[in-house]
């Protein structure tokens, strides 16, 4: 039995022109998926690098200058495992430098790179926004 005969006997079967239209639509969908950006805008990419609570807290603390691991731990109230992981991530993404001082006592110091320091105006804007819009939360 030919496909033409099948189409005549099965009213739900697509015609040749419907099949061509469906194929064209699938090709357009596939092309759109290939050419579509991975994220909607650079803001999303940025937030993926700095957007976690702990990353922001650590970056904000380091704006005041170089700190030892234990000082950061005390200032941020993060547990050692979380802080260590966050510092590793920030170092890997180029926001933080790590310096090991091997004299007795051994100490690890963390500071912002130029990339990390470039976030200072961002924190200033967030602070200004918070003072304007979150004031009712201070009651």
One Martini backbone bead per residue (centre of mass of N, CA, C, O) as a GRO file, in nm:
protein
  139
    1UNK     BB    1   0.098   0.035   0.022
    2UNK     BB    2   0.072   0.357  -0.010
    3UNK     BB    3   0.093   0.667   0.127
    4UNK     BB    4  -0.159   0.773  -0.013
    5UNK     BB    5  -0.349   0.544   0.081
    6UNK     BB    6  -0.306   0.586   0.385
    7UNK     BB    7  -0.410   0.878   0.395
    8UNK     BB    8  -0.700   0.805   0.299
    9UNK     BB    9  -0.761   0.598   0.545
   10UNK     BB   10  -0.607   0.815   0.742
   11UNK     BB   11  -0.704   1.114   0.874
   12UNK     BB   12  -0.445   1.159   1.077
   13UNK     BB   13  -0.263   1.164   0.852
   14UNK     BB   14  -0.023   1.322   0.699
   15UNK     BB   15   0.060   1.506   0.457
   16UNK     BB   16   0.311   1.597   0.258
   17UNK     BB   17   0.295   1.903   0.332
   18UNK     BB   18   0.292   1.861   0.641
   19UNK     BB   19   0.566   1.716   0.658
   20UNK     BB   20   0.734   1.952   0.545
   21UNK     BB   21   0.653   2.157   0.763
   22UNK     BB   22   0.757   1.998   1.007
   23UNK     BB   23   1.053   1.979   0.913
   24UNK     BB   24   1.104   2.284   0.902
   25UNK     BB   25   1.042   2.340   1.200
   26UNK     BB   26   1.264   2.156   1.314
   27UNK     BB   27   1.501   2.304   1.181
   28UNK     BB   28   1.451   2.580   1.318
   29UNK     BB   29   1.478   2.477   1.608
   30UNK     BB   30   1.767   2.371   1.580
   31UNK     BB   31   1.894   2.642   1.493
   32UNK     BB   32   1.812   2.802   1.747
   33UNK     BB   33   1.967   2.623   1.951
   34UNK     BB   34   2.250   2.677   1.832
   35UNK     BB   35   2.230   3.014   1.832
   36UNK     BB   36   2.169   3.029   2.116
   37UNK     BB   37   2.232   3.150   2.401
   38UNK     BB   38   2.315   3.035   2.713
   39UNK     BB   39   2.250   3.328   2.806
   40UNK     BB   40   2.069   3.624   2.818
   41UNK     BB   41   2.315   3.766   2.984
   42UNK     BB   42   2.583   3.902   3.158
   43UNK     BB   43   2.450   3.901   3.435
   44UNK     BB   44   2.432   3.596   3.470
   45UNK     BB   45   2.732   3.537   3.446
   46UNK     BB   46   2.817   3.711   3.686
   47UNK     BB   47   2.641   3.572   3.907
   48UNK     BB   48   2.782   3.296   3.882
   49UNK     BB   49   3.057   3.412   4.008
   50UNK     BB   50   2.927   3.616   4.263
   51UNK     BB   51   2.615   3.525   4.373
   52UNK     BB   52   2.681   3.412   4.629
   53UNK     BB   53   2.671   3.470   4.949
   54UNK     BB   54   2.970   3.402   5.025
   55UNK     BB   55   3.113   3.552   4.803
   56UNK     BB   56   3.010   3.834   4.875
   57UNK     BB   57   3.118   3.843   5.163
   58UNK     BB   58   3.416   3.803   5.098
   59UNK     BB   59   3.454   4.034   4.900
   60UNK     BB   60   3.369   4.256   5.098
   61UNK     BB   61   3.590   4.204   5.314
   62UNK     BB   62   3.840   4.239   5.105
   63UNK     BB   63   3.808   4.550   5.058
   64UNK     BB   64   3.983   4.608   5.335
   65UNK     BB   65   4.185   4.376   5.275
   66UNK     BB   66   4.404   4.172   5.391
   67UNK     BB   67   4.343   3.826   5.501
   68UNK     BB   68   4.313   3.583   5.706
   69UNK     BB   69   4.145   3.305   5.736
   70UNK     BB   70   4.049   3.348   6.037
   71UNK     BB   71   3.943   3.633   5.990
   72UNK     BB   72   3.731   3.558   5.780
   73UNK     BB   73   3.580   3.360   5.954
   74UNK     BB   74   3.499   3.566   6.172
   75UNK     BB   75   3.364   3.790   5.983
   76UNK     BB   76   3.152   3.574   5.829
   77UNK     BB   77   3.061   3.299   5.983
   78UNK     BB   78   3.204   3.076   5.848
   79UNK     BB   79   3.289   2.781   5.780
   80UNK     BB   80   3.574   2.629   5.686
   81UNK     BB   81   3.468   2.474   5.440
   82UNK     BB   82   3.318   2.701   5.299
   83UNK     BB   83   3.550   2.906   5.284
   84UNK     BB   84   3.745   2.731   5.125
   85UNK     BB   85   3.565   2.693   4.876
   86UNK     BB   86   3.523   2.992   4.808
   87UNK     BB   87   3.822   3.069   4.777
   88UNK     BB   88   3.881   2.873   4.549
   89UNK     BB   89   3.675   2.990   4.350
   90UNK     BB   90   3.786   3.286   4.351
   91UNK     BB   91   4.065   3.205   4.251
   92UNK     BB   92   3.982   3.059   3.986
   93UNK     BB   93   3.823   3.336   3.879
   94UNK     BB   94   4.021   3.594   3.971
   95UNK     BB   95   3.946   3.755   4.261
   96UNK     BB   96   4.173   3.591   4.425
   97UNK     BB   97   4.450   3.591   4.637
   98UNK     BB   98   4.718   3.374   4.747
   99UNK     BB   99   4.915   3.369   5.057
  100UNK     BB  100   5.205   3.206   5.177
  101UNK     BB  101   5.330   3.186   5.513
  102UNK     BB  102   5.604   2.987   5.645
  103UNK     BB  103   5.636   3.106   5.890
  104UNK     BB  104   5.630   3.128   6.219
  105UNK     BB  105   5.338   3.103   6.171
  106UNK     BB  106   5.142   2.965   5.958
  107UNK     BB  107   4.998   3.156   5.677
  108UNK     BB  108   4.695   3.265   5.514
  109UNK     BB  109   4.641   3.494   5.251
  110UNK     BB  110   4.388   3.733   5.139
  111UNK     BB  111   4.315   3.893   4.820
  112UNK     BB  112   4.250   4.115   4.583
  113UNK     BB  113   4.223   4.161   4.274
  114UNK     BB  114   4.159   4.363   4.022
  115UNK     BB  115   3.892   4.225   3.967
  116UNK     BB  116   3.787   4.243   4.260
  117UNK     BB  117   3.821   4.558   4.296
  118UNK     BB  118   3.612   4.630   4.063
  119UNK     BB  119   3.357   4.579   4.272
  120UNK     BB  120   3.326   4.829   4.454
  121UNK     BB  121   3.100   4.991   4.300
  122UNK     BB  122   2.888   4.771   4.331
  123UNK     BB  123   2.870   4.777   4.641
  124UNK     BB  124   2.791   5.076   4.659
  125UNK     BB  125   2.522   5.046   4.503
  126UNK     BB  126   2.393   4.836   4.686
  127UNK     BB  127   2.402   5.010   4.939
  128UNK     BB  128   2.229   5.242   4.832
  129UNK     BB  129   1.983   5.074   4.764
  130UNK     BB  130   1.932   4.961   5.049
  131UNK     BB  131   1.885   5.238   5.188
  132UNK     BB  132   1.635   5.308   5.011
  133UNK     BB  133   1.462   5.011   4.999
  134UNK     BB  134   1.535   4.875   5.310
  135UNK     BB  135   1.449   5.061   5.550
  136UNK     BB  136   1.190   4.904   5.653
  137UNK     BB  137   1.372   4.669   5.780
  138UNK     BB  138   1.485   4.846   6.037
  139UNK     BB  139   1.225   4.842   6.240
   0.00000   0.00000   0.00000
